[in-house]
Amino acid sequence: MAAPGGSTCDAAERSVVARVPPLLTDLYQFTMTYGYWRAGRHREHSAFELFFRENPFGGSFSLFAGLHDCLLFLRNFCFTDQDVDFLRSVLPPATDPAFFQFLRSLDCSDVTLRSVPEGTVVFAREPLMEVAGPLAVVQLLETSLLCLVNYASLVCSNAARFRLASGPRRKLLEMGLRRAQGPDGGLTASRYSYIGGFDLTSNVQAGLLFGVPVAGTMAHSYVTSFTSMDEVSPQTLVDLNGDREPVDFISLTKGWLGRVCELLGAEPGKIHEGELAAFLSYAIAYPHNFLPVIDSYSVTCGLLNFCAVAMALCELGYRPVGVRLDSGDLCKQSVDVRRVLRLCSKRFSTSAFDSLIIVGTNNISEETMVEFNNKENEIDVVGVGTHLVTCTKQPSLGCVYKLVEVRGKPRMKISEDPQKSTVPGRKSVYRLIDADGHPFLDLLCLAPEPAPEAGRHLRCHPLAADGTPLSVTPAQVICLRQQMFTKGKVTQPLRSAAETKANVQCSLQSLHPRHKRLQEPDSYTVALSEQLYNLVTELRRGSTKKNNFILGN
Amino acid sequence: MAAPGGSTCDAAERSVVARVPPLLTDLYQFTMTYGYWRAGRHREHSAFELFFRENPFGGSFSLFAGLHDCLLFLRNFCFTDQDVDFLRSVLPPATDPAFFQFLRSLDCSDVTLRSVPEGTVVFAREPLMEVAGPLAVVQLLETSLLCLVNYASLVCSNAARFRLASGPRRKLLEMGLRRAQGPDGGLTASRYSYIGGFDLTSNVQAGLLFGVPVAGTMAHSYVTSFTSMDEVSPQTLVDLNGDREPVDFISLTKGWLGRVCELLGAEPGKIHEGELAAFLSYAIAYPHNFLPVIDSYSVTCGLLNFCAVAMALCELGYRPVGVRLDSGDLCKQSVDVRRVLRLCSKRFSTSAFDSLIIVGTNNISEETMVEFNNKENEIDVVGVGTHLVTCTKQPSLGCVYKLVEVRGKPRMKISEDPQKSTVPGRKSVYRLIDADGHPFLDLLCLAPEPAPEAGRHLRCHPLAADGTPLSVTPAQVICLRQQMFTKGKVTQPLRSAAETKANVQCSLQSLHPRHKRLQEPDSYTVALSEQLYNLVTELRRGSTKKNNFILGN
């Protein structure tokens, strides 16, 4: 069963504020900040960029997520007396006491965040967020922002891949709470799996906090807790139209069991009484929501019991919902189950049996989803836990946070590993769209440069290539980042999980299939403008000449 | 730098209570509970067992963790009006309103938890926790308990493996916050990495909440934020003994730079001025805690700058701490660095240079740690992030929670996959110790059975074997589980992280090296007593005969 939840931003907000205290960061942020402060550099206007260097899971795209929590974190950023007292106890005794007063006074009122909107398709090496403000403050924000973006984007991207692998038809249920990194890991997983393309979660708290529709019916323990018909109570059920006395539901079901067994050539004496008792008990409690797990003993046995109870429900006017399979070859079993359900429908003229859903769960991975598309099966809803929430294929996204400007001067780290070099300066990021409406190139320009124009040819330099410049003409140009936070205030409406989910689908929709392929996709081009490329070249040349790898003056 | 924290159970407690609301569970726990309630079975005294089926990471042991949080969760378990209102909105409309009043009245006052103490070495398929009480309540606890135990035990076991791979000498620093599953994933990782054998964390909030010693000095961004000597301020430092006027620290360092370059045959003109400025600035701010990252440009350059600043510090009576390497071949680099440090020590008669520490960080895995033991290197402290907190090798532990008794009758799930069958009944778990003090077998007995006696021969049936019974004589017998919670109260003192950490080391200490081996360890035997084995056989036989897989009567 599923219940849609409303938009519950306030609850989500309270939850995030509580769990991201400003001390949830690495100690070196404070020792470095003390260094800046001691040198009188703490107010120097600086900018950091947040980006990742490789798309996860061997794909050619990622989804950007975590912004909502980052904005709340910035808005509420300040140190309590308790925080400062603790810092006093862990920073070296030589720390000037005035530094702690300085910390106590800090907030994000001078910080400006420009960011890609949450739920947007993004690519490796393009700056997703630019955090600008006093050096001391923007340095202190690093770890918390990375922590909020890394896993959210990773699990959101993973969910999107499950959705792509599954196709739009099947319903996807996230059920990974018990395998996540503790309570909040589970909550984050539920929220961003939904945003990335899942329909439902089993996690009730995620329903409460983020409005994610929740679903679930029964586990094997429910079935195994019953041993005999004596445990079924009440044993009656009223007709849906209420125009009869309550009916003895056990007798009714036993009658149907006989007919079902006859139809399928099975022996009624061989069914599992405890399982039948469990199904009966559940159906009497929730006659509108009958969807039992049918493989506690064997699918054959579970299916007989299901059909008998479901037929009895139908006779009383209720519509049973479906069955869950939790072991073995789900594809084959679902086909067998469907055949039996159709047989019942035909033989007993029960159209409700034609629309029963089959839920498949059991260690589902992206590969399983791909298999579901290639192999005959009748699975309507897929429940995914471990492989979704732990992102088994790649359990972390390597977002980094790099300094690009101090006091108006570009900063660049030049590494022997070209992938580890940074792109200097404050930038604008443009997404170039082709005539068919597909994005084909993301362009990084220096902030003061004019935006590229639709229909106008431009030259640029792909980031990950042999240096051959490209000539392109966009049919449309989108400015990818927006100002999201300034002067202590969030400057765009905070989006609910459902709104961000819609953005994900919209953003993925426009992406060309060749970039969306899960296996061996075409890589997407991220390029530098001529001006930015020239700055990089100049800084590189200067660094080689002067052996001074950072050029600010 | 590292600062030991005190015992801060109260803060830890507040944090956990806030983050494990009773709705942080799967929806089906509520639909099942409704089924029990509707059938009048909700008060039936029942017992569930929590265990995992396979040791993680290819090892033959695991560490049990998460108990502390489970106890607080039990103690505080109750539904608020808001919770119940939300449940009303997601459970089927047919749900009897009286059920919500029932939920509102629930707590754990009738629940008893018997558990292995936190931080104990445990093995696959032995019951770690037994949760007994009214069927409705113990069912509702499932997901939250699994969530609290699974990741805590996994990351604790992972940390213990890093510690075993590293040997006792090296200090281990956890620094995975930015790659964990969101804020609380990071906090849980820091806490249980410490418990599993790490010495330090970079996570300040983990220091505040759990008393984990925190450490850290500087990142590359600090170094790259400096470009010239003009940014160093103040430029003076006082002699440690305070018996001189403040000294021009830049000039002093430049003098040393000349001497160091001469010693090493390097050109002072080739050093990176921004890096030197960053080091100077940090040393002036923290003259007692000088430990810079030296590979922002090149280790050669960073090391020259380090030696110059460190020699200047020594001249003023301070002891520099060490250097951090964050890229490339850490083993080789550390050897080269050590040679230079020794050369300086000898040439300049500076004994402080003999005790400098070398910190190595950069995507360290268990394999890297093993390599550190096999290859020449001079690394004293290792910082581990991603591979520790995400448990890359196996990102989830598969703890399950299975029904073993209802109303005094044993429950058993018999599966075609023997690994998925459960062991029925309420049990005692004994650890049998050999004459050398090593545990050699864990024995599961039915609760009413007398405990095995030291020096007395017994027969038992290994769980994972061909059915051949074993005859063993323990030199000592330990009852592995204790009552931890009953009548709404925690009945054992809540342990601090440091206390649990001590238990981990003690428990690992006694384990025989053949079980501790990281690669291809000998598997440890978990066995059933004769009585328990007979019960299993009887239930299996009964189930085959009656095709009734669960026997309760």
Contacts between the chains, C-beta under 8 A, distances in Angstrom:
chain1	res1	chain2	res2	distance
A	1	B	31	7.5
A	1	B	92	5.9
A	3	B	89	6.4
A	3	B	90	3.9
A	3	B	91	7.8
A	5	B	89	7.5
A	5	B	90	7.4
A	18	B	18	6.1
A	19	B	19	6.8
A	19	B	182	8.0
A	19	B	183	4.8
A	19	B	184	5.8
A	20	B	183	5.0
A	21	B	205	5.8
A	23	B	204	4.3
A	23	B	205	4.3
A	23	B	207	8.0
A	23	B	208	5.7
A	24	B	177	7.1
A	24	B	183	5.4
A	24	B	186	6.9
A	24	B	187	6.9
A	24	B	203	7.0
A	24	B	204	7.3
A	24	B	205	4.3
A	25	B	177	7.2
A	25	B	203	7.6
A	25	B	204	5.9
A	25	B	205	7.6
A	26	B	175	6.5
A	26	B	177	6.4
A	26	B	178	7.8
A	26	B	202	4.0
A	26	B	203	6.8
A	26	B	204	7.3
A	26	B	216	5.4
A	27	B	1	7.9
A	27	B	202	5.5
A	27	B	203	7.9
A	27	B	204	5.4
A	27	B	207	7.8
A	27	B	214	4.7
A	27	B	215	6.2
A	27	B	216	3.6
A	28	B	202	6.7
A	28	B	216	3.4
A	28	B	217	5.5
A	28	B	218	5.5
A	28	B	219	5.8
A	28	B	222	8.0
A	29	B	216	7.9
A	30	B	204	7.2
A	31	B	1	7.4
A	31	B	216	6.4
A	31	B	217	5.4
A	31	B	218	6.4
A	31	B	282	7.8
A	31	B	286	6.7
A	31	B	289	7.5
A	32	B	218	5.3
A	32	B	219	6.6
A	32	B	221	7.4
A	32	B	222	4.3
A	34	B	285	5.7
A	34	B	286	7.3
A	35	B	218	7.3
A	35	B	222	6.3
A	35	B	278	7.9
A	35	B	281	5.4
A	35	B	282	4.9
A	35	B	285	4.8
A	35	B	286	7.6
A	36	B	222	8.0
A	36	B	225	7.5
A	38	B	233	7.9
A	38	B	234	7.7
A	38	B	281	7.2
A	38	B	284	6.9
A	38	B	285	4.0
A	39	B	231	6.3
A	39	B	232	6.4
A	39	B	233	4.7
A	39	B	234	7.9
A	39	B	281	4.8
A	39	B	284	7.9
A	39	B	285	7.4
A	40	B	233	5.2
A	41	B	225	7.6
A	41	B	231	6.3
A	41	B	233	7.9
A	46	B	225	7.2
A	48	B	221	7.5
A	82	B	208	7.8
A	83	B	208	7.5
A	86	B	204	7.4
A	86	B	207	7.0
A	86	B	208	4.7
A	87	B	204	7.3
A	89	B	3	6.3
A	89	B	5	7.5
A	90	B	3	3.9
A	90	B	5	7.5
A	90	B	204	7.0
A	90	B	207	5.9
A	90	B	214	5.3
A	91	B	3	7.8
A	92	B	1	5.9
A	92	B	286	5.3
A	92	B	288	5.9
A	92	B	289	4.8
A	93	B	288	7.8
A	94	B	285	8.0
A	94	B	286	6.2
A	94	B	287	6.8
A	94	B	288	5.8
A	94	B	289	7.6
A	95	B	286	7.8
A	135	B	225	6.7
A	139	B	221	6.8
A	139	B	222	7.8
A	142	B	219	7.9
A	142	B	221	7.5
A	143	B	177	5.6
A	143	B	178	5.3
A	144	B	183	7.7
A	146	B	178	3.9
A	147	B	177	5.5
A	147	B	178	5.1
A	147	B	180	6.7
A	147	B	182	6.6
A	147	B	183	5.9
A	147	B	186	5.6
A	148	B	182	7.0
A	148	B	183	7.2
A	150	B	178	6.1
A	150	B	179	6.0
A	151	B	179	7.8
A	151	B	180	6.8
A	151	B	181	4.7
A	151	B	182	5.1
A	151	B	185	6.7
A	152	B	182	7.0
A	155	B	181	7.9
A	175	B	26	6.6
A	177	B	24	7.1
A	177	B	25	7.2
A	177	B	26	6.4
A	177	B	143	5.6
A	177	B	147	5.5
A	178	B	26	7.8
A	178	B	143	5.3
A	178	B	146	3.8
A	178	B	147	5.1
A	178	B	150	6.1
A	178	B	399	7.5
A	179	B	150	6.0
A	179	B	151	7.8
A	179	B	396	4.2
A	179	B	397	7.9
A	179	B	398	7.5
A	180	B	147	6.7
A	180	B	151	6.8
A	180	B	181	6.1
A	180	B	185	7.5
A	181	B	151	4.7
A	181	B	155	7.9
A	181	B	180	6.0
A	181	B	181	3.6
A	181	B	182	7.6
A	181	B	184	7.6
A	181	B	185	3.4
A	181	B	188	6.0
A	181	B	189	6.9
A	181	B	389	7.7
A	182	B	19	8.0
A	182	B	147	6.6
A	182	B	148	7.0
A	182	B	151	5.1
A	182	B	152	7.0
A	182	B	181	7.6
A	182	B	184	5.5
A	182	B	185	5.9
A	182	B	187	7.8
A	182	B	188	3.9
A	183	B	19	4.8
A	183	B	20	5.0
A	183	B	24	5.4
A	183	B	144	7.7
A	183	B	147	5.9
A	183	B	148	7.2
A	183	B	184	6.2
A	184	B	19	5.8
A	184	B	181	7.6
A	184	B	182	5.5
A	184	B	183	6.1
A	184	B	184	3.0
A	184	B	185	6.4
A	185	B	151	6.8
A	185	B	180	7.5
A	185	B	181	3.3
A	185	B	182	5.9
A	185	B	184	6.4
A	185	B	185	3.8
A	185	B	188	7.4
A	186	B	24	7.0
A	186	B	147	5.6
A	187	B	24	6.9
A	187	B	182	7.8
A	188	B	181	6.0
A	188	B	182	3.9
A	188	B	185	7.4
A	189	B	181	6.9
A	202	B	26	4.0
A	202	B	27	5.5
A	202	B	28	6.8
A	203	B	24	7.0
A	203	B	25	7.6
A	203	B	26	6.9
A	203	B	27	7.9
A	204	B	23	4.3
A	204	B	24	7.3
A	204	B	25	5.9
A	204	B	26	7.3
A	204	B	27	5.4
A	204	B	30	7.2
A	204	B	86	7.4
A	204	B	87	7.3
A	204	B	90	7.0
A	205	B	21	5.8
A	205	B	23	4.3
A	205	B	24	4.3
A	205	B	25	7.6
A	207	B	23	7.9
A	207	B	27	7.8
A	207	B	86	7.0
A	207	B	90	5.9
A	208	B	23	5.7
A	208	B	82	7.8
A	208	B	83	7.5
A	208	B	86	4.7
A	214	B	27	4.7
A	214	B	90	5.2
A	215	B	27	6.2
A	216	B	26	5.3
A	216	B	27	3.6
A	216	B	28	3.4
A	216	B	29	7.9
A	216	B	31	6.4
A	217	B	28	5.5
A	217	B	31	5.4
A	218	B	28	5.6
A	218	B	31	6.4
A	218	B	32	5.3
A	218	B	35	7.3
A	219	B	28	5.8
A	219	B	32	6.6
A	219	B	142	7.9
A	220	B	413	6.7
A	221	B	32	7.4
A	221	B	48	7.5
A	221	B	139	6.7
A	221	B	142	7.5
A	221	B	401	7.6
A	221	B	402	6.9
A	221	B	403	4.8
A	222	B	28	8.0
A	222	B	32	4.4
A	222	B	35	6.3
A	222	B	36	8.0
A	222	B	139	7.8
A	224	B	403	5.6
A	224	B	411	5.9
A	224	B	413	5.4
A	224	B	550	5.4
A	225	B	36	7.5
A	225	B	41	7.6
A	225	B	46	7.2
A	225	B	135	6.7
A	225	B	403	5.7
A	225	B	406	5.8
A	225	B	411	7.1
A	226	B	550	7.9
A	227	B	406	8.0
A	227	B	409	7.7
A	227	B	548	8.0
A	227	B	550	5.6
A	227	B	551	7.3
A	227	B	552	4.1
A	227	B	553	6.5
A	228	B	552	7.9
A	228	B	553	7.3
A	231	B	39	6.3
A	231	B	41	6.3
A	232	B	39	6.4
A	233	B	38	7.9
A	233	B	39	4.7
A	233	B	40	5.2
A	233	B	41	7.9
A	234	B	38	7.7
A	234	B	39	7.9
A	270	B	547	5.2
A	271	B	547	8.0
A	272	B	547	6.9
A	272	B	548	6.2
A	272	B	549	6.2
A	272	B	550	7.8
A	273	B	548	6.2
A	274	B	548	6.9
A	274	B	549	7.6
A	274	B	550	4.9
A	274	B	552	8.0
A	278	B	35	7.9
A	281	B	35	5.5
A	281	B	38	7.2
A	281	B	39	4.8
A	282	B	31	7.8
A	282	B	35	4.9
A	284	B	38	6.9
A	284	B	39	7.9
A	285	B	34	5.6
A	285	B	35	4.8
A	285	B	38	4.1
A	285	B	39	7.4
A	285	B	94	8.0
A	286	B	31	6.7
A	286	B	34	7.3
A	286	B	35	7.6
A	286	B	92	5.3
A	286	B	94	6.2
A	286	B	95	7.8
A	287	B	94	6.8
A	288	B	92	5.8
A	288	B	93	7.8
A	288	B	94	5.8
A	289	B	31	7.5
A	289	B	92	4.8
A	289	B	94	7.7
A	296	B	413	7.3
A	296	B	549	7.9
A	297	B	549	4.8
A	298	B	416	7.9
A	327	B	417	8.0
A	386	B	395	7.9
A	386	B	396	4.9
A	386	B	398	7.8
A	389	B	181	7.7
A	390	B	390	7.8
A	390	B	395	3.7
A	390	B	396	4.8
A	391	B	395	7.3
A	392	B	395	5.7
A	392	B	396	7.8
A	395	B	386	7.9
A	395	B	390	3.7
A	395	B	391	7.3
A	395	B	392	5.8
A	395	B	395	4.6
A	396	B	179	4.2
A	396	B	386	4.9
A	396	B	390	4.8
A	396	B	392	7.9
A	397	B	179	7.9
A	398	B	179	7.5
A	398	B	386	7.8
A	399	B	178	7.5
A	401	B	221	7.6
A	402	B	221	6.9
A	403	B	221	4.8
A	403	B	224	5.6
A	403	B	225	5.8
A	406	B	225	5.7
A	406	B	227	7.9
A	409	B	227	7.7
A	411	B	224	5.9
A	411	B	225	7.1
A	413	B	220	6.7
A	413	B	224	5.4
A	413	B	296	7.3
A	414	B	297	8.0
A	416	B	298	7.9
A	417	B	327	7.9
A	420	B	327	8.0
A	547	B	270	5.2
A	547	B	271	7.9
A	547	B	272	6.8
A	547	B	301	7.9
A	548	B	227	8.0
A	548	B	272	6.2
A	548	B	273	6.3
A	548	B	274	6.9
A	549	B	272	6.3
A	549	B	274	7.7
A	549	B	296	8.0
A	549	B	297	4.9
A	550	B	224	5.4
A	550	B	226	7.9
A	550	B	227	5.5
A	550	B	272	7.9
A	550	B	274	4.9
A	551	B	227	7.4
A	552	B	227	4.1
A	552	B	228	7.9
A	552	B	274	8.0
A	553	B	227	6.4
A	553	B	228	7.2
